Amino acid sequence: MNQNTTQFLTLVRREILRFVRRPYNTFLPPIITNALYFSVFGVILGSRIGEIAGVSYLQFVLPGLVVLGAISDSFENASFTIFHGRWNDYIQAVLTSPMSNRSMVAAYVSASALRGVVTSLLIVGVGLIFTSVPVANPVYLVSFLLVITTLFGGLGVIGGLWASDFDYLTVMNQFILRPLVFFGAVFYSLEVLPAFWRNISLLNPMVYMVNGVRYGMIGVTEIDPNTSLAVLTGTTVVVLSIDYVLFRRGYGLAE
C-alpha cells in the first residue's frame, strides 16, 4: 500500500468515525422522520389513494424518500465537516499534510457518499415495516444511489467552502435541497400534472434522481433511466472537478 492510499484511507476512516460515533445525531433523525412519512403518507393517505403505476402508493413514494435521505445526509456530512474544520482550524492539519488535493476531495466525498448510502438502507429498513420493498433493477438502483450520493457529497464540499456561517448550511439543506426533492415527483406522478407544470417539473434535477431510483426499486419510471444516469454522472464529474480546483486554489481554506 503506497503512501497516498494510506493517507486517503486514514482521512476516510476519521470522517466515517465522526458520524458513526454519534448515531443519535446522524442516523436516528432520518429513521424517525421517515417512520412518520410512511405512517402519514403511506398508511393513512395511501389507503385512500390506492395504486399508482400498478404498485401501492407506499411503494411508489418509498424511492423518493430514499433519495431525500441520501442527498440530505451526503450533502450535510460534507458541508458540515468542511465548514466545522474551517471554523475550528483543524482542517489545517489536513492541508499541511503531504496528501494531494485529489486525495483530500476523494476522502471527504467518499465518506459523505457512504453516509448517504447507509441512510438510504436505514430508510428502506423502515419501509420494510410498512410494506414489501421490491428491487426490480438492482444495477440501476446501485448505480443511481452511488452517483447521487457522490454528487451531493461533492456539492457539500462546495457548500462547506462557501459558507461563512452555520446558518448558510441550514439554508442550503432545508430551503433549497429539500423543497426541490418534494417537488421532484416524490409523492405524485408527473402524469397527474397539467402539461405546463409537467414541463416545468422536468427542469427540476431531482425528478430524474427520484425516477432513476424508482426504476431501480419498482421498475417504474417516467423518464429514460439511461439518459438520467448519463447526465447525472457527467454532472458529478464536473462537480468533483470544481471541488479539486477549489482545494488547489485554497478557496475558503485560507484567510
Phi and psi in degrees as a GROMACS rama.xvg file:
@    title "Ramachandran Plot"
@    xaxis  label "Phi"
@    yaxis  label "Psi"
@TYPE xy
-80.0247  173.347  ASN-2
-63.706  -41.8189  GLN-3
-61.5262  -41.5711  ASN-4
-64.7347  -42.4658  THR-5
-62.1878  -43.853  THR-6
-64.3238  -42.8386  GLN-7
-60.7459  -48.601  PHE-8
-66.1184  -33.1218  LEU-9
-64.9332  -44.7147  THR-10
-68.7171  -38.8076  LEU-11
-61.4539  -43.6869  VAL-12
-61.9858  -42.7734  ARG-13
-61.7506  -42.3363  ARG-14
-69.1344  -36.5809  GLU-15
-66.2576  -44.8176  ILE-16
-62.0274  -30.273  LEU-17
-61.5788  -40.8254  ARG-18
-94.4572  -21.6318  PHE-19
-72.344  -33.0037  VAL-20
-74.7061  -9.76809  ARG-21
-126.826  62.3292  ARG-22
-63.6386  -29.0196  PRO-23
-67.6645  -24.2666  TYR-24
-95.2741  -26.3787  ASN-25
-103.425  -39.8897  THR-26
-109.275  -29.6904  PHE-27
-66.3877  -42.9538  LEU-28
-56.0651  -48.4623  PRO-29
-65.2949  -29.0045  PRO-30
-65.2798  -47.9938  ILE-31
-66.3567  -45.6548  ILE-32
-59.3163  -45.3959  THR-33
-74.8696  -27.8374  ASN-34
-61.662  -38.256  ALA-35
-68.4844  -42.1993  LEU-36
-57.7189  -48.3448  TYR-37
-63.6978  -38.7241  PHE-38
-66.0365  -45.8067  SER-39
-79.292  -56.488  VAL-40
-78.306  -34.9558  PHE-41
-84.9846  -50.7598  GLY-42
-82.9477  -52.4488  VAL-43
-73.0822  -55.5621  ILE-44
-77.6852  -34.0166  LEU-45
-60.5486  -35.6966  GLY-46
-66.0872  -24.3878  SER-47
-88.707  -34.4649  ARG-48
-76.3994  -38.614  ILE-49
86.0039  -141.477  GLY-50
-95.6521  150.506  GLU-51
-130.181  127.86  ILE-52
55.5912  31.7431  ALA-53
85.1506  4.09207  GLY-54
-126.393  164.774  VAL-55
-66.394  156.152  SER-56
-60.9435  -36.7455  TYR-57
-64.1206  -41.5297  LEU-58
-67.2379  -30.8558  GLN-59
-69.1743  -40.2264  PHE-60
-84.1657  -19.7203  VAL-61
-54.5306  -48.0551  LEU-62
-58.8355  -37.0121  PRO-63
-65.6985  -38.1323  GLY-64
-68.5995  -33.2194  LEU-65
-63.3967  -44.3977  VAL-66
-63.508  -43.2033  VAL-67
-58.137  -47.3717  LEU-68
-66.982  -39.2102  GLY-69
-65.1628  -48.6069  ALA-70
-72.9072  -35.0774  ILE-71
-64.3273  -46.572  SER-72
-75.4056  -36.4558  ASP-73
-68.0091  -40.8118  SER-74
-66.0682  -46.2731  PHE-75
-62.5528  -40.7831  GLU-76
-62.4309  -48.941  ASN-77
-68.059  -45.2222  ALA-78
-66.068  -40.887  SER-79
-69.4153  -44.9057  PHE-80
-66.5067  -36.3929  THR-81
-68.6565  -48.1462  ILE-82
-67.5365  -41.8403  PHE-83
-64.084  -37.4566  HIS-84
-65.0399  -37.8946  GLY-85
-67.4923  -43.3095  ARG-86
-62.1787  -40.4266  TRP-87
-102.809  6.37522  ASN-88
66.9903  5.75617  ASP-89
-79.5798  -8.97992  TYR-90
-68.9655  -18.1079  ILE-91
-63.841  -28.8625  GLN-92
-64.5906  -33.2098  ALA-93
-75.4065  -43.0875  VAL-94
-65.8539  -31.5236  LEU-95
-88.2522  -1.23955  THR-96
-78.0405  166.304  SER-97
-76.496  8.50266  PRO-98
-63.6551  145.48  MET-99
-79.6486  157.928  SER-100
-61.2826  -35.6851  ASN-101
-62.5366  -42.0403  ARG-102
-68.1772  -37.4776  SER-103
-61.6284  -49.9457  MET-104
-61.2409  -44.9689  VAL-105
-61.0995  -38.4696  ALA-106
-67.9896  -48.2621  ALA-107
-62.4957  -42.8159  TYR-108
-70.6193  -40.1624  VAL-109
-62.4777  -45.8731  SER-110
-63.6295  -39.43  ALA-111
-67.9545  -41.4379  SER-112
-62.8292  -39.4425  ALA-113
-61.9344  -42.7125  LEU-114
-61.7274  -40.6996  ARG-115
-61.77  -41.0118  GLY-116
-66.4475  -43.1068  VAL-117
-60.9136  -43.0285  VAL-118
-60.959  -40.239  THR-119
-59.2661  -44.2374  SER-120
-65.2145  -37.3411  LEU-121
-64.3925  -40.3976  LEU-122
-65.3074  -40.7123  ILE-123
-62.2297  -39.3839  VAL-124
-61.4706  -41.3179  GLY-125
-64.3962  -40.7421  VAL-126
-60.7715  -33.4105  GLY-127
-63.2644  -22.6083  LEU-128
-68.9984  -29.5901  ILE-129
-103.038  -26.0318  PHE-130
-159.923  168.377  THR-131
-75.5984  149.405  SER-132
-119.715  98.3526  VAL-133
-76.8226  156.471  PRO-134
-130.16  92.898  VAL-135
-75.607  -39.5366  ALA-136
-134.64  82.1102  ASN-137
-59.2428  -34.8802  PRO-138
-63.9338  -44.2241  VAL-139
-66.4615  -39.7926  TYR-140
-61.2763  -50.2861  LEU-141
-63.3373  -42.7977  VAL-142
-61.7383  -47.7775  SER-143
-64.3992  -42.2572  PHE-144
-63.8616  -42.1377  LEU-145
-65.6752  -42.7305  LEU-146
-67.1567  -44.9315  VAL-147
-64.0335  -46.7953  ILE-148
-68.0567  -35.5378  THR-149
-67.1833  -42.1232  THR-150
-59.0656  -47.0236  LEU-151
-80.1557  -21.2496  PHE-152
-64.8881  -42.4287  GLY-153
-65.0848  -40.4644  GLY-154
-66.3386  -34.3697  LEU-155
-63.5408  -36.4487  GLY-156
-61.0092  -44.5667  VAL-157
-62.0552  -43.6032  ILE-158
-62.2505  -41.6751  GLY-159
-66.0717  -32.9547  GLY-160
-76.6784  -32.2578  LEU-161
-81.1574  -35.9183  TRP-162
-62.5467  139.023  ALA-163
-110.491  -0.0303591  SER-164
-158.57  156.153  ASP-165
-60.7481  -29.2116  PHE-166
-62.1826  -30.5006  ASP-167
-61.1374  -39.8114  TYR-168
-66.2495  -40.9021  LEU-169
-63.4545  -43.0802  THR-170
-61.3817  -45.095  VAL-171
-63.81  -41.6286  MET-172
-78.8616  -48.0245  ASN-173
-83.4844  -31.1198  GLN-174
-110.474  -3.42683  PHE-175
-121.265  -57.6483  ILE-176
-68.1021  -51.5135  LEU-177
-61.8289  -46.3036  ARG-178
-59.4322  -37.7452  PRO-179
-61.6148  -38.1551  LEU-180
-69.5621  -43.3977  VAL-181
-60.7341  -32.9982  PHE-182
-94.3991  17.5357  PHE-183
-102.622  31.4227  GLY-184
66.1722  36.2231  ALA-185
-74.2868  -48.3274  VAL-186
-102.386  3.73803  PHE-187
-151.455  162.541  TYR-188
-92.4917  144.185  SER-189
-61.7132  -23.3673  LEU-190
-66.7559  -21.8447  GLU-191
-83.0447  -9.0765  VAL-192
-85.8963  148.591  LEU-193
-60.7395  156.482  PRO-194
-54.4217  -40.9704  ALA-195
-62.168  -49.2134  PHE-196
-71.6167  -26.9286  TRP-197
-66.8336  -41.8436  ARG-198
-66.001  -37.0113  ASN-199
-64.3975  -41.1819  ILE-200
-61.9933  -31.2796  SER-201
-68.1902  -12.1995  LEU-202
-80.8999  -13.4052  LEU-203
-84.5936  116.244  ASN-204
-62.643  -23.6087  PRO-205
-65.1853  -27.093  MET-206
-58.5721  -40.8843  VAL-207
-71.9856  -34.6779  TYR-208
-69.1924  -46.7977  MET-209
-62.5176  -45.0278  VAL-210
-66.7996  -33.1581  ASN-211
-65.876  -46.9356  GLY-212
-67.2153  -37.2297  VAL-213
-62.2611  -39.0384  ARG-214
-65.3034  -39.1829  TYR-215
-65.9501  -33.8027  GLY-216
-89.0073  -50.4794  MET-217
-117.262  1.02945  ILE-218
75.2549  18.4801  GLY-219
-117.505  131.908  VAL-220
-154.139  152.098  THR-221
-108.978  1.83451  GLU-222
-137.202  140.792  ILE-223
-56.4338  117.956  ASP-224
-66.1768  -31.3933  PRO-225
-67.2606  -42.182  ASN-226
-64.4192  -43.9463  THR-227
-60.759  -45.1971  SER-228
-65.6604  -39.3833  LEU-229
-64.5496  -45.0624  ALA-230
-65.269  -43.8376  VAL-231
-65.5723  -38.2617  LEU-232
-64.5402  -43.9791  THR-233
-61.9945  -41.439  GLY-234
-63.136  -39.7356  THR-235
-62.304  -43.3129  THR-236
-60.8843  -41.5433  VAL-237
-63.3591  -45.6811  VAL-238
-63.3524  -43.3119  VAL-239
-64.7644  -34.3515  LEU-240
-65.5161  -39.6165  SER-241
-64.3868  -41.5876  ILE-242
-55.8169  -47.1401  ASP-243
-62.1875  -44.1272  TYR-244
-63.571  -41.9662  VAL-245
-63.9313  -41.8121  LEU-246
-66.1826  -41.6135  PHE-247
-64.0561  -35.6458  ARG-248
-85.1659  -10.3125  ARG-249
76.71  22.7467  GLY-250
-61.963  123.788  TYR-251
74.4029  -4.08275  GLY-252
-99.3895  -26.1822  LEU-253
-118.913  127.842  ALA-254
